[in-house]
Amino acid sequence: MRVFDVPEAVQRKLLQYTPDVKPIWEPKIEFDTRIIDCAEDYGLKNRRGTESAEEGDKEVLKVSEDELDKFNQLANIHTHPGCLDFCLKSIPIKPWVHQIKILRRVAETFPRSYLIADEVGLGKTIETGLVLRYLLLAKKVKRVLILAPASVQPQWLEELREKFNLHFWSYAQNEFTNLTPQFQKHSPLLAGERLGERLNPWNSHDLILSSSHLVRRKERMQELL
């Protein structure tokens, strides 16, 4: 491995600089709630009529047979032998060779446990995101809990969403929050508490990011177990 000083790396055009302005995240685009109209070709006319009555004037998205077939392929990607390669090709980053090697090893030996302990700067967060994305898309896991220092929770949420399209909920101060600048959500912990009933917060969402210090408390450990 050869190491270049920054001036030489710039001269050789080995560095790619990010834009000065962060990309704008549009929740309306990412969470498209328009009704998919494919009733005419797929025998869903009766159900479609019921949906129309319930939704009122909600916008309807016309979908062709070819588009629906492609959607079905994506929806069933977990059954395809190329699921792992799809995970790599459907993210906006290009992982390094050693990161792909770790992903493939975890995929081949799951559910064996692993400790990722690369040196600083070699992309442990990226490796973790790659593994989580594959396990979720392959439907090998459904629920994930990440425990990290509270100071880096916002960073983890952003990295997982922007690089891997994984939308985790951050649990802090008895509240679940989806921390995004343009679209902040709050999931009130437990309406049942008003009725004198305490529900288990860890069952509220499938993808949760929480403080590693929080779960050290005795009562939190019991909830997790």
C-alpha positions in Angstrom: 0.0 0.0 0.0 1.4 3.4 -0.9 0.5 6.6 1.1 0.4 10.0 -0.7 0.7 13.4 0.9 -2.4 15.6 0.3 -0.7 18.0 -2.2 0.5 15.0 -4.3 -2.9 13.3 -4.0 -4.6 16.4 -5.3 -2.1 16.7 -8.1 -2.7 13.1 -9.1 -6.5 13.7 -8.8 -6.9 10.9 -6.3 -9.2 12.9 -4.1 -12.8 13.7 -4.7 -14.2 16.7 -2.9 -17.8 16.8 -1.8 -20.0 19.7 -2.9 -20.1 22.9 -0.7 -23.8 22.4 -0.1 -25.4 19.3 1.2 -28.0 17.6 -1.0 -31.6 18.5 0.0 -33.6 15.6 1.2 -37.2 15.7 0.0 -39.5 13.6 2.2 -42.3 13.9 -0.4 -40.1 12.2 -3.0 -38.7 9.5 -0.6 -42.0 8.7 1.0 -44.2 8.7 -2.0 -47.7 7.9 -0.8 -49.6 8.1 -4.1 -51.9 5.2 -4.9 -50.5 2.8 -7.5 -53.2 2.2 -10.1 -52.7 -1.2 -11.8 -56.3 -2.5 -11.5 -57.1 -2.8 -15.2 -54.3 -5.2 -16.0 -54.0 -7.2 -12.8 -57.6 -7.9 -11.7 -57.6 -5.6 -8.7 -60.6 -3.5 -9.8 -62.8 -4.2 -6.8 -60.0 -3.5 -4.3 -59.0 -0.4 -6.3 -62.5 1.0 -6.1 -62.5 0.6 -2.3 -59.2 2.4 -2.0 -60.4 5.3 -4.1 -63.5 5.8 -1.9 -61.3 5.8 1.2 -58.6 8.1 -0.2 -60.9 10.6 -1.8 -59.1 13.0 -4.1 -55.6 11.5 -3.4 -53.3 11.5 -6.4 -53.1 8.3 -8.3 -49.9 7.0 -9.9 -50.4 5.2 -13.2 -48.1 2.1 -13.4 -47.4 0.1 -16.5 -47.0 -3.7 -16.5 -43.3 -3.4 -17.1 -42.9 -1.1 -14.1 -44.9 -3.4 -11.9 -42.8 -6.4 -12.9 -39.6 -4.4 -12.0 -41.1 -3.5 -8.7 -42.0 -7.2 -8.0 -38.4 -8.1 -8.8 -37.1 -5.6 -6.2 -39.7 -6.6 -3.6 -38.5 -10.2 -4.0 -34.8 -9.4 -4.2 -34.2 -11.5 -1.1 -34.9 -14.7 -3.1 -32.5 -13.8 -5.9 -28.9 -15.2 -5.8 -27.6 -11.7 -6.7 -29.1 -10.0 -3.6 -25.7 -9.2 -2.2 -24.4 -7.7 -5.4 -27.6 -5.6 -5.6 -26.9 -4.2 -2.2 -23.5 -3.0 -3.4 -24.8 -1.5 -6.7 -27.8 0.3 -5.1 -25.9 2.6 -2.7 -24.4 6.0 -3.5 -20.9 5.0 -2.3 -18.2 2.7 -3.7 -16.9 0.5 -0.8 -13.2 -0.4 -0.6 -12.1 -4.0 -1.4 -11.5 -4.9 2.3 -15.0 -3.7 3.1 -16.6 -5.9 0.4 -14.6 -8.8 1.7 -16.0 -8.4 5.2 -19.5 -8.1 3.8 -19.2 -11.3 1.8 -17.7 -13.2 4.8 -20.5 -12.1 7.1 -23.1 -13.0 4.5 -21.7 -16.5 4.0 -21.4 -17.3 7.6 -24.5 -15.6 9.2 -25.6 -15.9 12.0 -22.0 -16.2 13.3 -21.0 -13.1 15.4 -18.2 -10.8 14.4 -16.2 -8.0 16.0 -15.2 -5.4 13.4 -12.0 -3.8 14.7 -10.2 -2.1 11.8 -7.8 0.7 12.4 -9.1 4.3 12.6 -10.1 5.6 9.2 -10.6 2.3 7.4 -14.4 2.5 7.5 -15.9 0.5 10.3 -19.2 2.5 10.0 -19.4 1.7 6.3 -18.7 -2.0 6.9 -21.5 -2.1 9.5 -23.9 -0.3 7.2 -23.1 -2.7 4.4 -23.8 -5.7 6.6 -27.0 -4.3 8.0 -28.3 -3.4 4.6 -27.7 -6.8 3.2 -29.2 -8.6 6.2 -32.3 -6.5 6.1 -32.8 -6.8 2.3 -32.1 -10.5 2.4 -34.7 -10.8 5.2 -32.2 -12.6 7.4 -33.0 -10.1 10.1 -36.1 -7.9 10.8 -35.1 -6.0 13.9 -31.8 -4.2 14.6 -30.6 -2.4 17.7 -27.5 -0.2 17.5 -25.9 1.0 20.7 -23.5 3.9 20.3 -22.3 6.9 22.4 -25.0 9.5 22.6 -22.8 12.1 21.0 -22.6 10.3 17.7 -26.2 9.2 17.4 -27.1 12.0 15.0 -24.1 11.1 12.9 -25.1 7.4 12.8 -28.7 8.3 11.8 -27.5 10.5 8.9 -24.9 8.0 7.7 -27.3 5.1 7.7 -30.0 7.1 5.9 -27.8 8.8 3.3 -25.4 6.0 2.4 -27.6 2.9 2.9 -31.3 4.1 2.9 -31.7 2.7 6.4 -34.1 4.8 8.5 -33.4 4.2 12.2 -35.2 5.7 15.2 -33.1 7.4 17.8 -34.3 6.6 21.4 -33.4 9.3 24.0 -35.2 11.0 26.9 -38.1 8.6 26.6 -38.8 9.5 23.0 -38.2 8.2 19.6 -37.0 10.7 17.0 -36.1 10.4 13.4 -33.4 13.1 13.2 -33.5 14.7 9.7 -33.1 18.5 9.1 -36.0 18.9 6.8 -38.3 16.2 8.1 -38.3 15.6 11.9 -40.6 12.9 13.3 -41.4 12.1 16.9 -42.8 8.8 18.0 -44.4 9.5 21.4 -43.3 6.7 23.7 -46.2 5.2 25.0 -49.6 6.5 25.0 -50.4 3.6 27.2 -48.6 5.3 30.1 -51.6 7.6 30.5 -53.7 4.6 31.2 -51.3 3.4 33.9 -49.7 0.9 31.6 -46.0 1.0 30.7 -45.2 -0.6 27.4 -41.8 -1.8 26.4 -40.1 0.9 24.3 -37.8 -1.5 22.5 -40.8 -3.1 20.8 -42.0 0.2 19.3 -39.8 0.1 16.2 -37.8 -2.5 14.2 -34.8 -0.3 13.6 -33.5 1.5 16.8 -30.4 3.5 17.6 -29.8 4.2 21.3 -27.1 5.2 23.8 -24.8 2.5 25.0 -24.8 4.2 28.4 -28.6 4.1 28.6 -28.9 0.3 28.4 -26.4 -0.1 31.2 -29.1 0.9 33.7 -30.6 -2.1 35.4 -34.2 -1.3 34.4 -33.3 -0.8 30.8 -31.4 -4.1 30.7 -34.5 -5.9 32.0 -36.6 -4.3 29.2 -34.2 -5.4 26.6 -34.1 -9.0 27.9 
